């Protein structure tokens, strides 16, 4: 039984290089900011004033407990903006092509 516990992490490490190589193109593209996406810390009102009305405002998630803040998601043509309460915490780019390996579409 003890030998199995040591083998599983080793197998997981062997699988990492393949996964990292598959994500390289998306990661490189995302790390080259275009300046067209909202910056972290902007308020919802600032984002809407600068970037216009989003295509869709998804239902908020979280907020069930005090330590789990409500996360709001706004969908724009090239990315999804994530807000914690009223501030931008992240922007996730959509795939550039159907063959690109990247984030899954947002849960609706």
N, C-alpha and C positions, 0 to 999 in steps of 0.2 A: 504494500500500500504506500509506503514512504517513497519508493522509487517513482511511482506514478505522479506524485506531487512535484517532483523535481523535473520530470519530463514535460509536463504541460507548459510551464513557463518557457522552457527552451523552444518548444514548438511554436509558441506565440511569437518569440523573438525572431524565429526564422521566417515567419510570415510578414513581419514588419517591412522589410525592404521592398517587397512587391507592392504593398499598399501605398507606401510613400512615393514610389515611382509613378503610380497611377494618378495620384493627386497633384503631381508637380506642376502641370500646366495650369490648372485652376489656381493653385496657390500663388504661382508667379504672377498670373494676371491680376489677382486680387491685391497683391502687395504693391502693385503699381497704381496708386490712386490717380484718378483722372481729375479730381477736384470738383466733380459733378455730384458727389454724394454728400449727404449731411455729415457734419462733424460730431463727434461724441460730445455730449453735454448740451447741445441745443435743445430748446424746449419744443413741444409740439407746435405751438403757435409760430415759432421762428421757422421750423421746417416747412410748415404749410405756406407761410408767407414767401419763403425763398424758392421752394421747389414745386409749389402748386398743390392742388388737391390730389391725394393719392388715388390710384385706380380703385383701390379697395381698402377698407379699414376692417381688419379681421377681428373677431371676438377676442376680448382680453382673456389672458390665462393667468393662473396663480391667484394670490391674494387670499387663499383659504386660511392662512395663519399670518400672524404679525411678521414673522421672519421670512415669509415668502411674498415679496412684493408683486403687485400686479404688473404683468408684461403686456404691452400693447404692440401690435404689429401693423404697419402700413405697407401696402404693396405699391411700388412704383414700377415703371416699365423695365428698368435694368437691375433693380435691387429691392430688398425688403428692409425696412427700417424698424428696429426693435427699440422700444421705449420702456424704461423702468419708471413707473409712475408717470412723470411728465417729461423726462429727459432721455435723449438718445444714448443708448448704451452700445449699440452695434449696428452695422449695415452689412448685409450679406448679398453679394452679387448673384444674379441668376446665371445659369449656364449660357455660354456663348453659342453652343451648338448642341444638338441632341446627343452627340457622341462624347461630349466632354464629361469627365467624371467630376462630380461636385455635389453641392448640397441638394437634398431632396426638397421638393416643393413644400411650402408651409402647410401645416395641418389646418384644415378649415373647420 
